[in-house]
Amino acid sequence: MTTVQNILRRKGHGVYSVSPDTTVTVALELMLEKDIGALMVIQDGALAGIFSERDFARKIILNGRKTLEAKVRDLMTSDVITVTPDQSIDECMVLMTTHRIRHLPVIENRKVTGIVSIGDAVAALNSEKEQLIVQLENYITGAR
């Protein structure tokens, strides 16, 4: 069973973040530069929210707000679903599917220690399936 910690060991614990007072333009430039779909919003060392491409698309474009004037705090998702390092990828997939989200911040000792994306979860599940196939093939053929 793959856990969040297994994924973070492979991909690293790096998290890109901004403050709630960061302009949306600056946040989007950082997301473009780092080729990521979401930023953690950190205030006073704690997770205050998450700002994603979806937040931008739904709250700026559809509501006709001016990008240059908006602050991340005005658009971020404040009610963030999080996970801990010991949770399984199956649990992550259930959370992502149920809540229709693509990113899960990883919290340990009240600090953000990483992030798991839907792509990370799918890749981990695929790897598990491939390992199971090899084990079954070896069992069937008697190989060790």
C-alpha positions as CSV (number, residue, x, y, z in Angstrom):
1,M,0.0,0.0,0.0
2,T,1.5,3.3,-1.1
3,T,1.2,6.2,1.4
4,V,1.5,9.9,1.0
5,Q,4.9,9.6,2.6
6,N,6.1,7.2,-0.1
7,I,5.1,9.7,-2.8
8,L,6.8,12.6,-1.0
9,R,10.0,10.5,-0.7
10,R,10.0,10.1,-4.5
11,K,8.9,13.6,-5.5
12,G,10.3,15.7,-2.6
13,H,8.7,17.9,0.0
14,G,9.0,21.1,-2.0
15,V,5.9,23.4,-1.8
16,Y,5.5,26.7,-3.5
17,S,3.5,29.3,-1.6
18,V,2.4,32.9,-1.4
19,S,0.9,35.1,1.2
20,P,-2.8,36.1,1.1
21,D,-1.8,39.6,0.1
22,T,0.1,38.5,-3.0
23,T,-1.5,39.8,-6.2
24,V,-3.2,37.2,-8.4
25,T,-0.9,38.3,-11.2
26,V,2.3,37.5,-9.2
27,A,0.8,34.2,-8.1
28,L,-0.1,33.2,-11.7
29,E,3.4,34.1,-12.9
30,L,4.9,31.9,-10.2
31,M,2.6,29.0,-11.2
32,L,3.6,29.5,-14.8
33,E,7.4,29.7,-14.0
34,K,7.2,26.5,-11.8
35,D,4.7,24.7,-14.1
36,I,2.3,23.9,-11.3
37,G,-1.4,24.2,-10.9
38,A,-1.8,25.4,-7.3
39,L,0.0,27.4,-4.6
40,M,-0.3,27.0,-0.9
41,V,-1.3,30.2,0.8
42,I,0.6,30.6,4.0
43,Q,0.0,33.2,6.7
44,D,2.0,33.4,9.9
45,G,3.5,29.9,9.1
46,A,0.2,28.2,8.8
47,L,-1.9,27.1,5.9
48,A,-4.5,29.8,5.2
49,G,-5.8,28.4,1.9
50,I,-4.9,27.1,-1.6
51,F,-4.9,29.1,-4.8
52,S,-5.4,27.1,-8.0
53,E,-5.9,27.6,-11.7
54,R,-9.5,26.6,-11.1
55,D,-9.9,29.4,-8.5
56,F,-8.6,31.8,-11.0
57,A,-10.8,30.6,-13.8
58,R,-14.0,30.5,-11.8
59,K,-13.6,33.5,-9.6
60,I,-11.9,36.0,-11.9
61,I,-12.9,35.2,-15.4
62,L,-16.4,34.2,-14.8
63,N,-17.1,37.0,-12.3
64,G,-15.5,39.7,-14.5
65,R,-13.0,40.9,-11.8
66,K,-9.9,42.8,-12.7
67,T,-6.8,40.5,-12.3
68,L,-4.3,43.2,-11.5
69,E,-6.5,44.5,-8.6
70,A,-7.3,41.1,-7.0
71,K,-5.4,39.6,-4.1
72,V,-5.0,35.9,-3.6
73,R,-7.0,36.1,-0.4
74,D,-10.0,37.2,-2.5
75,L,-9.9,34.1,-4.7
76,M,-8.3,31.3,-2.7
77,T,-10.1,28.3,-1.3
78,S,-10.0,28.7,2.5
79,D,-11.7,25.4,3.4
80,V,-8.8,23.2,2.4
81,I,-9.0,19.4,2.5
82,T,-5.6,18.1,3.8
83,V,-3.9,14.7,4.4
84,T,-1.2,13.4,6.6
85,P,1.9,11.5,5.6
86,D,0.5,8.1,6.8
87,Q,-2.7,8.2,4.7
88,S,-2.9,5.9,1.7
89,I,-3.1,6.9,-1.9
90,D,-6.5,5.2,-2.1
91,E,-7.7,7.5,0.7
92,C,-6.3,10.5,-1.3
93,M,-8.2,9.4,-4.4
94,V,-11.4,9.1,-2.5
95,L,-11.0,12.6,-1.1
96,M,-10.1,14.1,-4.5
97,T,-13.0,12.4,-6.2
98,T,-15.5,13.2,-3.5
99,H,-14.5,16.8,-3.2
100,R,-13.7,17.3,-6.9
101,I,-10.2,18.7,-6.1
102,R,-6.8,18.1,-7.7
103,H,-4.4,19.0,-4.9
104,L,-4.0,17.8,-1.3
105,P,-1.7,19.7,1.0
106,V,0.2,17.3,3.4
107,I,0.1,18.5,7.0
108,E,2.4,17.3,9.7
109,N,2.7,18.9,13.1
110,R,0.5,21.7,11.9
111,K,2.9,22.6,9.0
112,V,2.6,22.0,5.3
113,T,5.3,19.4,4.5
114,G,4.3,18.6,0.9
115,I,1.5,18.4,-1.6
116,V,0.0,15.5,-3.5
117,S,-1.6,16.1,-6.9
118,I,-4.0,13.9,-8.8
119,G,-1.2,13.1,-11.1
120,D,1.0,11.9,-8.2
121,A,-1.8,9.7,-7.0
122,V,-2.6,8.2,-10.4
123,A,1.1,7.5,-11.0
124,A,1.4,5.8,-7.6
125,L,-1.6,3.6,-8.3
126,N,-0.3,2.7,-11.7
127,S,3.0,1.7,-10.2
128,E,1.2,-0.5,-7.6
129,K,-0.8,-2.2,-10.4
130,E,2.4,-2.8,-12.4
131,Q,4.1,-4.4,-9.4
132,L,1.1,-6.6,-8.8
133,I,1.1,-7.8,-12.4
134,V,4.7,-8.7,-12.2
135,Q,4.1,-10.6,-9.0
136,L,1.2,-12.5,-10.5
137,E,3.2,-13.3,-13.7
138,N,6.0,-14.6,-11.5
139,Y,3.6,-16.7,-9.5
140,I,2.0,-18.2,-12.5
141,T,5.3,-19.0,-14.3
142,G,7.0,-20.1,-11.1
143,A,9.7,-17.5,-11.5
144,R,11.3,-15.8,-8.5
